[in-house]
Amino acid sequence: MAESVVLDPVDLHILRLLQNDARATYRDLAAEVGVAPSTCLDRVARLRRAGVILGYQLRVDPAKLGRGLQALLSVQVRPHRRDLIGPFVERVRALPESRSLFHLTGPDDYLVHVTVADTADLQRLVLDEFTSRPEVARVETRLIFQQWDCGPLLPPA
């Protein structure tokens, strides 16, 4: 388990602001948190070096790219052995429909968030890319009606 990093209130404020708008300039961040721009730049660089900030991502609307249907696939792999799950994970990660992949405890081994064009595309994906694999014992599909973003990630209070 990774060690947590001690963050002061200025660091937390910077993290909150960047999670809400990763394109904010150092000058704007500095003005908002009450430090000099050079201090803000140093703090963000330190947060990156410490592994707190992992990167910056561009979010895209899947529907605008012709992938208007989202689903969660619960996948059970049998037998659950490292020599089978390694190639399975790499294959799922390489699929253009895959958005997120989670390794779980419980009756299902994986949860895969996918985006597809429609139900026929979802059926093709499940049949051709999941249930056709010899290590996949079961796939359960749940359609996503709506998704919400939640607040910024901060350490426990």
C-alpha positions, -999 to 999 in steps of 0.1 A, spaced: 0 0 0 13 34 -9 22 58 19 1 89 22 16 123 19 11 150 45 -7 180 29 -12 214 45 -43 235 39 -27 253 9 -19 220 -8 -54 208 -2 -68 240 -16 -46 237 -47 -57 201 -52 -94 210 -49 -90 238 -74 -71 217 -99 -96 188 -97 -123 213 -106 -103 229 -134 -70 213 -144 -64 241 -169 -62 268 -142 -31 289 -146 -5 291 -117 -13 328 -115 -50 321 -110 -43 293 -85 -19 314 -66 -44 343 -63 -71 320 -52 -50 303 -24 -31 334 -14 5 326 -24 29 338 -49 28 322 -84 63 308 -80 53 292 -46 22 277 -63 44 263 -91 68 248 -66 39 232 -46 23 217 -77 57 203 -88 62 188 -53 27 172 -54 36 157 -88 70 144 -76 53 129 -45 28 111 -68 -2 129 -54 -9 145 -88 -8 117 -113 -15 136 -145 -41 157 -163 -68 142 -185 -91 155 -212 -127 143 -208 -146 135 -239 -184 130 -243 -188 94 -256 -221 102 -272 -205 129 -293 -182 102 -307 -210 78 -316 -208 58 -283 -241 69 -267 -246 37 -247 -226 29 -215 -227 -3 -196 -210 -21 -167 -199 -56 -173 -194 -79 -143 -170 -106 -154 -162 -139 -137 -129 -156 -147 -124 -193 -141 -100 -205 -131 -88 -173 -115 -51 -178 -121 -24 -152 -128 -14 -168 -161 -50 -163 -173 -58 -129 -158 -27 -111 -171 -36 -116 -208 -73 -110 -200 -66 -77 -184 -43 -66 -213 -70 -76 -238 -98 -57 -220 -76 -26 -216 -68 -26 -253 -105 -26 -264 -115 8 -277 -149 3 -259 -133 -1 -224 -132 30 -202 -123 15 -168 -114 -19 -155 -116 -29 -118 -103 -61 -102 -128 -70 -75 -134 -92 -45 -166 -112 -43 -184 -134 -68 -173 -113 -98 -136 -108 -106 -138 -78 -128 -160 -48 -135 -156 -32 -169 -171 2 -178 -177 2 -216 -191 27 -241 -207 14 -273 -229 27 -301 -261 8 -293 -274 -24 -279 -264 -44 -310 -228 -31 -305 -230 -41 -269 -242 -76 -278 -213 -79 -303 -188 -67 -277 -200 -92 -250 -202 -121 -273 -171 -115 -294 -147 -101 -268 -158 -115 -235 -179 -147 -235 -159 -161 -264 -127 -161 -243 -121 -195 -227 -113 -180 -192 -145 -161 -190 -171 -181 -171 -198 -155 -169 -207 -119 -179 -235 -99 -164 -244 -66 -181 -259 -35 -166 -268 -4 -186 -259 30 -173 -288 54 -175 -270 84 -161 -237 93 -146 -226 121 -122 -192 134 -113 -186 138 -76 -165 162 -56 -127 164 -55 -107 136 -39 -91 148 -6 -76 129 23 -99 117 51 -108 144 76 
